[in-house]
Amino acid sequence: MSKFTTVMKPFAAIGLLGLVLTAPGCAHSIGHMDQAQTEKELVALHDEWGAARISGDVAFLEKFYGQELRIQVTDGSVVERKDDIALFDRVGKGNLEVIKPSYIKEST
C-alpha cells in the first residue's frame, strides 16, 4: 500500500459515513417536496371535479370517474357511475327539474 492510500483511507471512510448519514435527510426533503406537489395536484383535481359537476361537464366526469365508481348518498342509497353522470348531463343541458349545485365544498 502506498503512503497516499494509507493516509486517504480514513478520510474516504469518514466521507462515505457522512454520505450514508446525510442521504436519508436528503431523501426526506425530496419526499416532502413530492408530497407537497402531490397534494397540490389532488386539490387541483378536486377543484376541476367540483367545477365539472357544477357546469355539467360530462366529458370531464367520463374521463375522471373509474368504471367501478359507486357513490353512497346521504340517504344511504348507492348511485351508479352512469346515473351520476346522467344527472350532471341533464344539468349541463339546462334541465330545470334537476337540482344543480352552485358550489362544491370539501367537508372537514
C-alpha positions as CSV (number, residue, x, y, z in Angstrom):
1,M,0.0,0.0,0.0
2,S,1.3,3.4,-0.8
3,K,1.6,6.1,1.8
4,F,-1.1,8.1,0.0
5,T,-3.6,5.2,0.1
6,T,-2.9,4.7,3.8
7,V,-3.4,8.4,4.6
8,M,-6.6,8.7,2.5
9,K,-8.3,5.5,3.7
10,P,-9.7,7.1,6.9
11,F,-10.8,10.2,5.0
12,A,-12.6,8.0,2.5
13,A,-14.3,6.1,5.3
14,I,-15.4,9.3,7.0
15,G,-16.7,10.7,3.7
16,L,-18.7,7.5,3.0
17,L,-20.1,7.5,6.5
18,G,-21.1,11.2,6.1
19,L,-22.9,10.3,2.8
20,V,-24.7,7.4,4.4
21,L,-25.8,9.5,7.3
22,T,-27.0,12.5,5.3
23,A,-28.7,10.6,2.4
24,P,-31.9,9.8,4.5
25,G,-32.2,13.5,5.3
26,C,-32.0,14.4,1.6
27,A,-34.5,11.7,0.7
28,H,-36.9,13.0,3.3
29,S,-36.6,16.5,1.8
30,I,-37.3,15.2,-1.7
31,G,-40.1,13.1,-0.4
32,H,-41.6,16.1,1.3
33,M,-41.4,18.1,-1.9
34,D,-43.1,15.2,-3.8
35,Q,-45.8,15.1,-1.1
36,A,-46.5,18.8,-1.4
37,Q,-46.7,18.5,-5.2
38,T,-49.0,15.5,-5.0
39,E,-51.2,17.5,-2.6
40,K,-51.4,20.4,-5.0
41,E,-52.3,18.1,-7.9
42,L,-55.0,16.4,-5.8
43,V,-56.5,19.8,-4.7
44,A,-56.5,20.9,-8.4
45,L,-58.3,17.7,-9.5
46,H,-60.8,18.2,-6.7
47,D,-61.5,21.7,-7.9
48,E,-61.8,20.5,-11.5
49,W,-64.2,17.8,-10.4
50,G,-66.3,20.3,-8.5
51,A,-66.4,22.7,-11.4
52,A,-67.4,19.8,-13.8
53,R,-70.3,18.9,-11.6
54,I,-71.5,22.5,-11.3
55,S,-71.3,23.1,-15.1
56,G,-72.5,19.6,-16.2
57,D,-69.2,18.8,-17.9
58,V,-69.9,15.2,-18.7
59,A,-66.8,14.8,-20.8
60,F,-64.6,15.5,-17.7
61,L,-66.7,13.2,-15.5
62,E,-66.4,10.4,-18.0
63,K,-62.6,10.7,-18.0
64,F,-62.3,11.3,-14.3
65,Y,-64.6,8.5,-12.9
66,G,-63.4,5.0,-12.8
67,Q,-65.7,2.4,-14.4
68,E,-66.4,0.8,-10.9
69,L,-67.4,4.1,-9.3
70,R,-70.3,3.9,-6.9
71,I,-71.4,6.9,-4.7
72,Q,-73.2,6.5,-1.4
73,V,-75.5,9.4,-0.9
74,T,-76.9,11.0,2.3
75,D,-80.0,8.8,2.5
76,G,-77.7,5.6,2.3
77,S,-78.6,4.6,-1.2
78,V,-75.9,3.9,-3.8
79,V,-75.7,5.8,-7.1
80,E,-74.1,4.0,-10.0
81,R,-71.5,5.8,-12.2
82,K,-73.7,6.1,-15.2
83,D,-76.6,7.5,-13.2
84,D,-74.4,10.2,-11.6
85,I,-73.0,11.2,-15.0
86,A,-76.6,11.3,-16.4
87,L,-77.7,13.6,-13.6
88,F,-75.0,16.1,-14.5
89,D,-75.6,15.6,-18.2
90,R,-79.1,16.9,-17.5
91,V,-77.6,19.8,-15.5
92,G,-75.4,20.7,-18.5
93,K,-78.4,20.7,-20.8
94,G,-80.3,23.2,-18.6
95,N,-82.9,20.7,-17.3
96,L,-84.8,22.8,-14.7
97,E,-86.2,19.7,-12.9
98,V,-82.7,18.8,-11.7
99,I,-81.1,20.2,-8.6
100,K,-78.0,22.0,-9.8
101,P,-75.2,22.5,-7.3
102,S,-74.0,26.1,-7.1
103,Y,-70.8,25.1,-5.3
104,I,-69.0,22.0,-4.1
105,K,-67.2,22.3,-0.7
106,E,-64.8,19.9,0.8
107,S,-66.2,18.6,4.1
108,T,-63.9,18.8,7.2
